[in-house]
Amino acid sequence: MGIKDCNNIMDFRRIARRRLPASVFHYLDGGADDEWSLARNTDAFNDYELLPSQLSDVSNIDLNSTLFGQAVDWPVMIAPTGASKLFHRDGEPAVVRAAEKFGMTYSLSTLGTTTIEDAADAGRCPMMFQVYVFKDRGLTAEFVDRCKDRNYAALCLTVDTPVAGNRERDIVYGVSAKPRLTWHNTWSYARHPGWVYRALVRKDLELVNVTSSDAGGKMSSGASEYINSQFDRSLTWKDVEWLASQWDGPLVIKGVQTVDDCRKASNSGATAVMLSNHGGRQLESAPAPVDCIARVADALHDRLEIICDGGIRRGTHVVKALALGANACSIGRGYLYPLAAGGQAGVERGLLLLRSEVERAMALLGCDNVDKLGEHYIRHRV
């Protein structure tokens, strides 16, 4: 089976499982605890029904939208995910090029394997950088300045990681941002010598945004250990205000799920929120992002852009999220499976399939413009 044989996002998952060492695949695929939230992120979309408006003119479907003040070709963006070179040698630049081709916003993670500067040079699409407020505020401020220098459109602060979630698959298979050998994974690594060469010889998995920073020259341990020591459990909304003052541009808060937190985000200087439970990798039993949209949109649609982050696997999922009040959706595993399956070509194939599904769903729904989607097109199943 090759990428041309894939008909939906989950088809790429099967190829990714074959092409990656087992530990790396499970790092991509797994969630926290019993993985209930991971499964629920996608399953929750089944609780909503679309209500078609028949005999509507859908001869032209317009998916054009705006996000963070930038024009985009459709309201789906690439979510920030760490270490893309874990999954394919071409890593983040391959995804940037695919995002440019499909007119999307690309998000680079602090824990990426490509620098802020190199990602910006890889393509011409709206760029967002995901950041943490570290104990070393100077490191965070340096990242902000580097993003300003390269004209990033938005900054995204992740707020749901005071500690790491209990990701048991990572323990069993011995993988994290720095993989280790266990009896579970040794044979699998041996079957993927190219991956091992890139990791150990080429050092493709280096967290280059950290090692290229001023702090990089002062680290007495590795980058992963240094980053782990920098997560600050004492963060409050005052720190968001500080970050907003440093950035002075579109600021996205990722990892909120309640109206109360979204209101605090707005009051602290944020212009957008990513409704997210970190792909089911942090707090088990946190709500699915799609279930959070309507309440937040009802309360704050005039103050914040709302992004549904989690569980998107089908075009109908995108349409449902938009009808509930989201301004856009973001995909993580939805592009990482295709990346692992086939690099840039895989991502482009995955995005083509997803966008085609969105267009088809809009036509079948009887809605010719994403700006027209609203609550009259959707209902919660009784």
Number of C-alpha atoms within 10 A of each C-alpha: 9 12 18 12 9 19 13 20 23 17 18 29 22 16 19 25 19 13 19 22 24 23 27 25 23 20 21 24 18 20 26 23 19 15 21 14 27 27 16 21 23 19 14 17 23 13 12 18 15 19 14 17 14 12 7 13 12 17 9 11 17 16 18 14 18 15 23 20 12 14 16 21 16 22 25 29 25 25 24 24 20 21 23 26 25 26 25 24 19 19 23 29 24 23 28 28 21 25 26 18 15 19 20 25 29 29 28 30 25 24 25 26 26 26 23 24 15 12 23 22 13 15 19 17 23 25 27 28 23 25 23 22 21 18 16 13 15 13 19 18 17 14 22 20 14 15 21 16 11 15 14 22 22 26 28 23 21 20 18 17 16 13 12 13 17 17 20 17 21 21 13 14 23 22 20 16 18 15 17 12 13 14 10 13 19 16 13 15 18 12 14 15 12 11 22 16 12 16 18 10 9 11 13 23 24 21 25 19 19 23 16 12 16 12 15 18 10 9 14 9 10 13 21 16 13 15 18 12 12 16 18 16 11 8 14 10 15 10 14 23 17 14 24 20 12 13 17 14 18 20 26 28 28 25 23 21 23 16 18 11 16 27 17 14 23 20 14 18 21 27 20 26 27 29 29 27 25 27 27 28 20 24 21 18 16 17 20 27 30 33 20 21 26 19 15 24 20 12 14 16 17 8 15 21 21 27 29 28 29 27 29 26 19 21 19 22 24 26 26 24 29 28 23 25 24 28 24 23 26 26 21 21 22 25 25 28 27 31 30 29 27 24 26 24 17 25 28 22 24 30 23 14 17 24 20 14 19 22 24 15 21 23 21 17 21 20 23 20 17 22 14 12 21 16 15 13 20 20 15 11 9 6
